Amino acid sequence: MDFKVKGMTCSGCSEGVERTVGGMDGVMSCEVNLAKETAKVLFDAAITTPRRIIERIQQMGYEAQMMG
């Protein structure tokens, strides 16, 4: 699932989102594109939800929403 992530200003920001979201229970992978302000997250819907992923990104201080 793709998410729009606003507020990242450097590669450290995007790496932090990748590491934090990627470490969540049920998340298999998280790839962040800093230039496009997107995160592609592969997750198990039986373990986590898009809302939980958005909340985790927001806790880091960024804006996040589902795309599409």
C-alpha positions as CSV (number, residue, x, y, z in Angstrom):
1,M,0.0,0.0,0.0
2,D,1.3,3.5,-0.8
3,F,1.2,6.4,1.6
4,K,1.9,10.1,1.1
5,V,4.4,11.3,3.7
6,K,5.0,15.0,4.1
7,G,7.5,16.9,6.2
8,M,10.7,14.8,5.5
9,T,13.6,17.1,4.7
10,C,16.6,14.8,4.3
11,S,17.7,11.2,3.8
12,G,17.9,10.8,7.6
13,C,14.2,11.5,7.8
14,S,13.3,8.9,5.1
15,E,15.6,6.3,6.6
16,G,14.0,6.9,10.0
17,V,10.6,6.3,8.6
18,E,11.8,3.1,6.8
19,R,13.4,1.8,10.0
20,T,10.5,2.7,12.2
21,V,7.6,1.5,10.0
22,G,9.7,-1.5,8.8
23,G,10.1,-2.5,12.4
24,M,6.4,-2.6,13.2
25,D,4.7,-5.9,13.8
26,G,3.2,-7.3,10.6
27,V,5.2,-5.0,8.3
28,M,7.4,-7.0,5.8
29,S,8.9,-4.0,4.0
30,C,8.9,-0.2,3.8
31,E,10.5,1.7,1.0
32,V,10.5,5.5,1.3
33,N,11.1,7.9,-1.6
34,L,12.1,11.2,-0.2
35,A,11.8,13.2,-3.5
36,K,8.2,11.9,-4.2
37,E,7.2,12.0,-0.5
38,T,5.9,8.5,-0.6
39,A,6.2,5.2,1.4
40,K,5.4,1.8,-0.1
41,V,4.6,-0.5,2.7
42,L,4.0,-4.3,2.4
43,F,2.2,-5.5,5.5
44,D,0.0,-8.3,6.8
45,A,-3.5,-7.0,7.3
46,A,-4.2,-9.6,9.9
47,I,-1.5,-8.1,12.1
48,T,-1.6,-4.3,11.5
49,T,-3.7,-1.7,9.6
50,P,-3.1,1.3,7.4
51,R,-4.4,3.5,10.3
52,R,-1.7,2.1,12.6
53,I,1.0,2.8,10.1
54,I,-0.3,6.4,9.6
55,E,-0.4,6.9,13.3
56,R,3.2,5.7,13.7
57,I,4.4,8.0,11.0
58,Q,2.5,10.9,12.6
59,Q,4.1,10.1,16.0
60,M,7.5,10.8,14.2
61,G,6.3,14.3,13.4
62,Y,5.3,13.8,9.7
63,E,2.0,14.1,7.9
64,A,0.8,10.8,6.4
65,Q,-2.2,9.6,4.5
66,M,-3.1,6.7,2.2
67,M,-2.8,7.3,-1.5
68,G,-5.3,6.2,-4.1
